[in-house]
Amino acid sequence: MGIPASLGQRRTPLIPSTGIARPFGLRRLAFKLETANPTGSYKDRFIAAEITRLLDRRAAVCLATSSGNTGAALAAFAARYGLRCLIAANERTPSAKLAQMKAHGAVVVRVRGFGASAESTRTVFELLRRLAAELDLPLVVSAYAYCPEGMVGVESLGRELLDATDGEPHHVFVPLGGGGLYTAVCRALARRWPVHAVQPEGCSTVVSAWKRGDGLIRPVHSSTRISGLSVPFDIDGSAALAELRACGGLGVTVSDDEVYEAQRMLLQLEGIFAEPAGAASLAGLLKLLEQGAFSPETPAICLVTGSGFKDPDSIAAAAKQAGRELLVAGEELPELLRREARP
């Protein structure tokens, strides 16, 4: 193997809560800021490992699927290492993520129904799998089922949690879409800590199976607006379900509105600039706390998986609720600022 591909990913901050823990009576709460990775999400860990593998096999072109962050990370690393990048994107992928992919030179194709309909999503995966085999192209999907070597790169996240806490057990809250991230964190922690799975109500594949008590990941029609967590059928869901049961974690579903509220709390009480999918972990923690299923005395870590720059519409909505913007003439400025400065 050659020199590992890198844009400086990993070693992201683990920071204690300053504004949310106390009002909710939480003794210890911390946030793992995957937003600090070079393209703004944890997917840089996956792509760095996957690109290293592709360079070793002397690939010149790669084909990928993405709801946004995988494509953005792949496009950046592909630009750095001289690969041509073709991406089939989720129809609901936020414009900022599409722009990030295209700015790095990727060819992006949005596919109708992809990421919402289980049937359409499965069909697209099969088409891409056959095309990749026909053209002898690597198919890049952030899942153990497709790219196990790349997903090993994501396991570094769990190891960083162990290092940062000196191995002291914490309860970890993880947003769950396809199941790859959740599986990677559990494997890195070797099932020593409880890891809780948080899914949107509108795309609850793994958590629904966990609640039913069976092992079947049933396909769904995804109605969630949280695009990064919209995976309507089993990719790594079965693996995630097995890890969820083995590690003693809980499965919790949250509404889109609860996710957006958690995003606003991160923005306004913690100063953390997160996209909605990255705030789902906090929404899940607060939901379990409200239900009495999680003790406020328990040390907790929420993974914040992606930057707010990824979804400008959600940031604009939060800004409209929280902030103010004023336009005045220069001579009016002193009086306005005096008034605004009063306690």
C-alpha positions as CSV (number, residue, x, y, z in Angstrom):
1,M,0.0,0.0,0.0
2,G,1.2,3.5,-0.9
3,I,1.1,6.7,1.2
4,P,-2.4,7.1,2.7
5,A,-4.6,9.7,1.0
6,S,-5.2,12.7,3.3
7,L,-6.6,16.2,3.4
8,G,-6.0,16.4,7.2
9,Q,-9.0,14.4,8.3
10,R,-9.5,12.9,11.8
11,R,-8.6,14.1,15.3
12,T,-11.8,16.2,15.5
13,P,-12.7,18.0,18.7
14,L,-14.7,16.5,21.5
15,I,-16.1,19.5,23.4
16,P,-18.2,19.7,26.6
17,S,-21.7,21.2,26.5
18,T,-21.9,24.8,27.8
19,G,-25.6,25.7,27.1
20,I,-27.7,22.5,26.7
21,A,-26.6,20.2,29.5
22,R,-27.5,22.4,32.5
23,P,-31.1,23.3,31.4
24,F,-31.9,19.6,30.9
25,G,-30.2,18.5,34.1
26,L,-27.5,16.5,32.2
27,R,-24.5,15.9,34.3
28,R,-22.0,15.4,31.5
29,L,-22.7,16.0,27.8
30,A,-20.1,16.4,25.0
31,F,-20.2,16.8,21.2
32,K,-17.9,15.1,18.8
33,L,-17.5,17.7,16.0
34,E,-17.1,15.8,12.8
35,T,-17.9,19.2,11.2
36,A,-14.1,20.0,11.6
37,N,-13.1,17.5,8.9
38,P,-11.8,19.1,5.7
39,T,-15.0,18.8,3.7
40,G,-17.2,19.3,6.7
41,S,-18.4,15.8,7.6
42,Y,-17.3,12.4,8.9
43,K,-17.3,11.0,5.4
44,D,-13.8,12.3,4.9
45,R,-12.7,9.4,7.1
46,F,-14.3,6.9,4.7
47,I,-13.2,8.6,1.5
48,A,-9.5,8.9,2.6
49,A,-9.3,5.2,3.2
50,E,-11.3,4.4,0.0
51,I,-9.2,6.7,-2.2
52,T,-6.0,5.1,-0.8
53,R,-7.4,1.7,-2.0
54,L,-8.3,3.2,-5.4
55,L,-4.9,4.7,-5.9
56,D,-3.3,1.4,-5.1
57,R,-5.3,-0.3,-7.9
58,R,-4.4,2.6,-10.2
59,A,-8.0,3.7,-10.8
60,A,-8.4,6.7,-13.0
61,V,-12.2,7.1,-12.8
62,C,-14.7,6.3,-9.9
63,L,-18.4,5.9,-9.8
64,A,-20.4,6.8,-6.6
65,T,-23.8,7.2,-5.0
66,S,-24.4,9.9,-2.5
67,S,-27.1,11.8,-0.6
68,G,-24.5,14.6,-0.3
69,N,-21.6,14.2,2.0
70,T,-20.0,11.2,0.5
71,G,-20.1,12.9,-2.9
72,A,-18.6,16.1,-1.5
73,A,-15.8,14.2,0.2
74,L,-15.1,12.0,-2.8
75,A,-15.1,15.0,-5.2
76,A,-12.5,16.8,-3.0
77,F,-10.2,13.8,-2.7
78,A,-10.6,12.9,-6.3
79,A,-9.5,16.5,-7.3
80,R,-6.5,16.2,-5.0
81,Y,-5.4,12.9,-6.4
82,G,-6.3,13.3,-10.1
83,L,-9.3,10.9,-10.4
84,R,-12.4,11.6,-12.6
85,C,-15.4,11.4,-10.4
86,L,-19.0,10.5,-11.5
87,I,-21.7,10.8,-8.8
88,A,-25.4,9.6,-8.8
89,A,-27.0,11.8,-6.2
90,N,-30.2,11.7,-4.2
91,E,-33.0,13.7,-5.7
92,R,-33.3,15.7,-2.4
93,T,-29.6,16.4,-2.0
94,P,-29.3,20.0,-0.7
95,S,-28.0,22.5,-3.2
96,A,-24.9,23.3,-1.2
97,K,-23.7,19.7,-1.2
98,L,-24.3,19.5,-5.0
99,A,-22.3,22.7,-5.4
100,Q,-19.5,21.3,-3.3
101,M,-19.3,18.3,-5.5
102,K,-19.4,20.3,-8.8
103,A,-16.9,22.9,-7.6
104,H,-14.3,20.1,-7.2
105,G,-15.0,19.0,-10.8
106,A,-17.3,16.0,-10.3
107,V,-20.0,15.1,-12.8
108,V,-23.2,14.9,-10.8
109,V,-26.5,13.3,-11.9
110,R,-29.5,13.6,-9.7
111,V,-31.9,10.6,-10.0
112,R,-35.6,10.9,-9.5
113,G,-36.9,8.8,-6.6
114,F,-33.4,7.9,-5.5
115,G,-33.3,8.0,-1.7
116,A,-37.1,8.3,-1.2
117,S,-38.6,5.2,-2.9
118,A,-37.1,1.9,-1.7
119,E,-37.8,0.3,-5.1
120,S,-36.2,3.2,-7.1
121,T,-33.2,3.3,-4.8
122,R,-32.6,-0.4,-5.1
123,T,-33.0,-0.2,-8.9
124,V,-30.4,2.6,-9.1
125,F,-27.9,0.6,-6.9
126,E,-28.3,-2.5,-9.2
127,L,-27.9,-0.4,-12.3
128,L,-24.7,1.2,-10.9
129,R,-23.4,-2.2,-9.8
130,R,-23.8,-3.6,-13.3
131,L,-22.4,-0.5,-14.9
132,A,-19.3,-0.6,-12.6
133,A,-18.7,-4.2,-13.5
134,E,-19.2,-3.6,-17.2
135,L,-16.8,-0.6,-17.3
136,D,-14.4,-2.0,-14.6
137,L,-15.0,1.0,-12.4
138,P,-14.8,1.1,-8.6
139,L,-18.3,1.8,-7.1
140,V,-17.9,4.0,-4.1
141,V,-20.7,3.7,-1.5
142,S,-20.2,4.5,2.2
143,A,-21.3,1.1,3.4
144,Y,-19.6,-2.1,4.5
145,A,-21.7,-4.0,2.0
146,Y,-19.9,-2.2,-0.9
147,C,-16.7,-0.7,0.4
148,P,-15.5,-2.5,3.6
149,E,-11.9,-1.3,3.3
150,G,-13.1,2.3,3.2
151,M,-15.5,1.9,6.1
152,V,-12.6,0.7,8.3
153,G,-11.5,4.3,8.0
154,V,-14.7,5.4,9.8
155,E,-13.8,3.2,12.8
156,S,-11.1,5.8,13.7
157,L,-14.0,7.9,15.0
158,G,-14.7,5.4,17.8
159,R,-11.1,5.0,18.6
160,E,-10.8,8.7,19.1
161,L,-13.7,8.6,21.5
162,L,-11.8,6.0,23.6
163,D,-8.6,8.1,23.5
164,A,-10.4,11.4,24.4
165,T,-12.2,9.8,27.4
166,D,-9.3,7.6,28.6
167,G,-11.7,4.7,28.0
168,E,-14.3,5.8,30.6
169,P,-17.6,4.5,29.4
170,H,-20.1,6.9,27.9
171,H,-23.4,6.6,26.1
172,V,-23.0,7.5,22.5
173,F,-25.8,8.9,20.3
174,V,-25.4,8.3,16.5
175,P,-27.6,9.4,13.6
176,L,-28.5,6.4,11.5
177,G,-29.3,6.4,7.8
178,G,-27.8,3.4,5.9
179,G,-26.2,2.0,9.1
180,G,-22.5,2.2,8.2
181,L,-21.5,4.9,10.6
182,Y,-23.4,3.3,13.5
183,T,-21.8,-0.1,12.7
184,A,-18.3,1.5,12.5
185,V,-18.6,3.2,15.8
186,C,-19.8,0.1,17.6
187,R,-17.0,-2.0,16.1
188,A,-14.4,0.5,17.2
189,L,-15.8,0.5,20.7
190,A,-15.9,-3.3,20.7
191,R,-19.4,-3.2,22.2
192,R,-17.9,-1.9,25.5
193,W,-20.2,1.2,25.5
194,P,-23.9,1.6,24.8
195,V,-24.4,3.2,21.4
196,H,-27.9,4.5,20.7
197,A,-29.3,4.7,17.2
198,V,-31.3,7.7,16.1
199,Q,-33.5,7.6,13.0
200,P,-36.1,10.0,11.5
201,E,-39.7,8.8,11.9
202,G,-40.1,9.1,8.2
203,C,-37.3,6.6,7.4
204,S,-37.2,4.2,10.3
205,T,-35.7,1.0,9.0
206,V,-33.4,-0.2,11.7
207,V,-35.1,1.2,14.7
208,S,-38.5,-0.2,13.6
209,A,-36.9,-3.6,13.4
210,W,-35.4,-3.2,16.8
211,K,-38.7,-2.2,18.3
212,R,-40.5,-5.1,16.7
213,G,-37.8,-7.5,18.0
214,D,-37.2,-9.2,14.7
215,G,-34.2,-9.2,12.3
216,L,-35.9,-8.0,9.2
217,I,-35.0,-4.6,7.7
218,R,-38.2,-3.8,5.8
219,P,-38.1,-1.3,2.9
220,V,-40.0,1.9,3.5
221,H,-41.1,5.0,1.5
222,S,-39.0,7.7,3.0
223,S,-40.9,10.9,3.8
224,T,-38.2,12.6,6.0
225,R,-36.7,15.9,4.9
226,I,-33.4,15.0,6.6
227,S,-31.8,14.0,3.3
228,G,-28.6,12.6,4.8
229,L,-30.6,10.0,6.8
230,S,-33.0,9.0,4.0
231,V,-31.9,5.4,3.1
232,P,-35.2,3.5,2.6
233,F,-33.9,-0.1,2.4
234,D,-31.2,-2.4,3.9
235,I,-27.6,-1.5,3.0
236,D,-25.8,-1.8,6.3
237,G,-29.0,-1.8,8.3
238,S,-28.8,-5.5,9.2
239,A,-25.3,-5.1,10.5
240,A,-26.3,-2.0,12.5
241,L,-29.3,-3.8,14.0
242,A,-27.0,-6.7,15.2
243,E,-24.6,-4.2,16.7
244,L,-27.5,-2.3,18.4
245,R,-28.7,-5.4,20.1
246,A,-25.2,-6.5,21.0
247,C,-24.0,-3.3,22.6
248,G,-27.1,-2.7,24.7
249,G,-28.1,0.5,23.0
250,L,-31.5,1.9,22.4
251,G,-33.3,2.7,19.2
252,V,-35.2,6.0,19.0
253,T,-37.1,7.7,16.2
254,V,-37.4,11.5,16.0
255,S,-39.6,13.8,14.0
256,D,-38.1,16.1,11.4
257,D,-39.3,19.0,13.6
258,E,-37.5,17.6,16.6
259,V,-34.3,17.4,14.5
260,Y,-34.6,21.0,13.3
261,E,-35.2,22.1,16.9
262,A,-32.1,20.3,18.0
263,Q,-30.2,22.0,15.2
264,R,-31.4,25.4,16.5
265,M,-30.3,24.5,20.0
266,L,-26.8,23.6,18.8
267,L,-26.6,26.8,16.9
268,Q,-28.0,29.1,19.6
269,L,-26.9,27.4,22.9
270,E,-23.6,25.8,21.9
271,G,-22.3,27.8,18.9
272,I,-22.1,24.5,16.9
273,F,-22.8,25.0,13.2
274,A,-24.5,21.7,12.3
275,E,-26.6,20.4,9.4
276,P,-29.9,18.7,10.4
277,A,-28.6,15.2,10.1
278,G,-25.7,16.2,12.4
279,A,-28.2,17.4,15.0
280,A,-30.3,14.2,15.0
281,S,-28.1,12.6,17.7
282,L,-29.1,15.4,20.1
283,A,-32.7,15.1,19.2
284,G,-32.6,11.4,20.0
285,L,-30.9,12.0,23.4
286,L,-33.5,14.6,24.4
287,K,-36.3,12.3,23.2
288,L,-35.1,9.5,25.4
289,L,-34.5,11.9,28.3
290,E,-38.1,13.1,28.0
291,Q,-39.4,9.5,27.9
292,G,-37.5,8.7,31.1
293,A,-35.4,6.1,29.2
294,F,-32.1,7.9,29.7
295,S,-30.7,9.0,33.0
296,P,-29.4,12.6,33.2
297,E,-26.6,11.3,35.4
298,T,-25.2,9.3,32.6
299,P,-22.2,10.7,30.6
300,A,-23.3,11.2,27.0
301,I,-21.6,12.0,23.7
302,C,-23.5,13.2,20.6
303,L,-21.9,12.8,17.2
304,V,-22.3,16.0,15.1
305,T,-21.7,14.5,11.7
306,G,-21.9,17.4,9.3
307,S,-21.5,21.1,9.0
308,G,-24.3,23.7,8.7
309,F,-22.7,24.9,5.5
310,K,-24.1,21.7,3.9
311,D,-27.8,22.8,4.2
312,P,-28.2,26.5,3.8
313,D,-32.0,26.4,3.7
314,S,-32.1,25.0,7.3
315,I,-29.6,27.6,8.5
316,A,-31.7,30.3,6.9
317,A,-34.8,29.0,8.7
318,A,-33.0,29.0,12.0
319,A,-31.6,32.5,11.3
320,K,-35.1,33.8,10.6
321,Q,-36.3,32.6,14.0
322,A,-33.4,33.7,16.1
323,G,-31.5,36.6,14.6
324,R,-32.3,40.1,13.4
325,E,-30.9,42.2,10.6
326,L,-31.4,46.0,10.5
327,L,-30.6,48.6,7.9
328,V,-30.1,52.2,9.1
329,A,-28.4,55.4,7.9
330,G,-25.0,56.1,9.4
331,E,-26.2,58.9,11.6
332,E,-28.8,56.5,13.2
333,L,-26.2,53.9,14.1
334,P,-25.1,55.3,17.5
335,E,-28.6,55.5,18.9
336,L,-29.5,52.1,17.6
337,L,-26.5,50.5,19.1
338,R,-27.0,52.2,22.5
339,R,-30.6,50.9,22.5
340,E,-29.5,47.3,21.6
341,A,-26.7,47.3,24.1
342,R,-29.1,47.8,27.1
343,P,-29.6,44.7,29.2
